[in-house]
Amino acid sequence: MRHVHEDICNEKSDTDLIRLTLQDKDYFACVIYRYEARLLRYIRRITDVALEEAEDILQEVFIKTYINLHDFDETLNFSSWIYRIARNHVISMHRKRMVRPEGWLANMDDSSLENLAGDMDIVGEVDAALLGEHLRKVINCLQDPYKEIVILRFFEEKEYKEISDIMKIPMGTVATYIRRAKNQLHKKLQKEHINTVS
C-alpha cells in the first residue's frame, strides 16, 4: 500500500473504510488488503479456473466494487455486499461463456470437508482422506442453489443472514436449502456406504 499503512486498515471498520475511500481513493487499498485472500478463495471454490484467471476475476470484482462504492447502503453488511458482487460477476462470466462451474471442489481444503462431515454427523470409522473424496464427489453432484449454499455455509463459514444477503433470498429459504442440501448429501453418502445420522 502506498499511502495508507496496514495498521490504519486494521483499526477501521468496513463502514469507516468505505467512508474514507469515498474521500480519498488510497483507502481502497485497505478494502483490498482485508478482502483479497477471502474473495480469491471464494472465487476459486465456485469456479474451475486456474489461479491466474481467478486473480483476474478478483481484480474485476474490486474494480466493480470501487465503481459502485457510492451506492453502498451503510445499513447493510459490507462483507455480504462484496461477496454478492463477486458471485454476480462469476455468474455473469459463466453465462457469457455458457460454461457451468464444475471443478471448484479441487480448491476445497480438507478441514472444510471435515467441518461439513462433523455437521452432518457422519458416523463410523472412515478414513479421513477417503471421506474427503466421497464428500467431494457427492457435493459435486449437487445442483445449484444447493451447491452454492454448501460452499457459503460450510466452506466460507457464512451465517444465514450473510448467505441471505449474498444470494438475495430470504433467511427461511437459506435454512430450507441447507436442510435439503444436507438431506441430498446424506442420501448420496449412504449410496457410497458411508453411514450418517439423519
N, C-alpha and C positions, 0 to 999 in steps of 0.2 A: 504494500500500500504506500502510495506516495506521500500524501499529506496527513492522513489520519492514522494515528498509532493504534495498534491492536488493543491496547489496554482501554482506550476510549470505547472501542467497539464492544468489548466485553461488559463494560459498565452500563451500557444503554439497553433499554428495552427495544423490541421491534418497532413499536409505535414511535419512540423517540428517534430511532434511526430514520424512519420514514420522514418525519418532520424535518430532521436535519438535512436529509438528502434533497428534499424539496427546496431548501435554502442554499445548499452547497453540494453539488454533484459528487464531490470527492467522498462524501459519507456513504455513497452507494457501495464503495469498496467493503464497508462493514457488513452490508447485506450479503454480498458475495462471500466474504470470509465466513459468515455464520451459516450459510445455506449450501455452499458449493458441494461439500462432501455428501451431505444428506440427499440433495437432489440428484447428484450423479448416481448414487447408489439406487435411488428410486427409478430413475430413467433406465438404468441397466437391468433392473428387475422386471420392468414391464415391456421391455423391447428385446430384440435379439441382435442388436447391433454391437459392433466392436467398440472398444473403449474410445478410440479416436472419434468415431461418429457420435457416441454418447456425449462426449465433451463438446462437440459442435452443437448438438441439440441443446445442451445445457447453456451454452453461450446465447443461443437464440431465445431460450426461456428468460435469461437475465435481461436481454435487450427488450423483450416484450414487457417484462416486469417494470423496467425503468420507464419505458414509454407510457405505461398505464398507471404509474405510481400516483399521479394526481387524482385518479379515480378510486383509489383505495379508501374503503369505508373503515375508519378507525374503530368502529364498534365491532368489527369482525376480527377474527384471529388471522394475523398476517401469515403464519405458517400454513394454514389451510388455504389461504388465497394464493400463495405462490405455488403450492402443490397443485392446486386446480389449474393454474396457468401451465405448469409442466404437463399435467395429464392431458389437457385440451390440446396442447401443442403436439404431443405424441400421437393422439388420436387423429388430428388433422394431417400429420405427416403420413401416417399409415393409410389414411383414406386416399391421399394423393397417390400413394404407391400401390394401393389396392392389395396390401400385404398385411396379414394379421400377425401380431407379435406372438411367436410361439416359443422362442428359445430363452425366455427370461429365467427359467429355473436354473440354468447353469450359473447364474450370478447370485444364487442364494447361499448363504453360509450355513454350516451345519448347526450352529447354535440357534438360528431362527427356526430351522426344521425341528430341533429338539423342543423349542418352546411350543410350537404347534402340536407336536406329539404329546407333550405334557398336558396341554389344554384339552386335547381330545381324549385323555385318559386311555392311552394305548397301553395294554397290559401284556404281560408275558415276557419271556426272555428273548428279546430280539436284538441281534447285533446292531449297534448304532449306525454303522455305515450302511447296512442292508436296509434298515428302517428309513434312513435318509433317501436312499434310492427309490424305495417304494413310495414315499411321500412325494418326491419329485415327479414320479410317474403319474400318480393319481391327481396331483394338483394340476399337472399339465393337461389332464383330460377335462378339467372343469371349464365350463363356458363362462364368458363374461355375462353378468357382472360378478359372478361368484369368485372367479379367479382374482379379479382386482381387489375385491373385498378381503380375501385371504392375504394378499400382499400388503395392503394397507394396515390391516389389524395385527397380523402376526409377524410380519417382516419389517414394516415401518413403525410398528407399535403405536399406531394412532388410536386415539379414543373415538368412541362412537360419534361424538359431536364433530370432531375434525373430519372423520370419514364422510359424514353427512354434508359438511361444508364443501369438501373437495369434490364429491360426486354429485352434489346438488340434489340429494334425495333426503326424505325425512328420516329422522333417527330411528323410528319404528321400522322403516324399510331396511335400514342398515342391520338392525337386530335380526330381522327376518332373513335377510340374505346370509348373514353369518351362520344362523342356525341351519338354513338349507345347505349351505356350502359344507358345513361340518357333517350333516347327515349324508350328503353325497360322498364325502371323503370316507366316512365310516363304512358305507356300503362297498365302495371301491377297495378299501383296505381289506375288508372281510373276504372279498373275491381273491385277494392276494394272500389269504390265510394269515392275516395279521389281526389278532384279537383286540377289540375295542370295547369300552363300556359305553353303552348308549345312554 
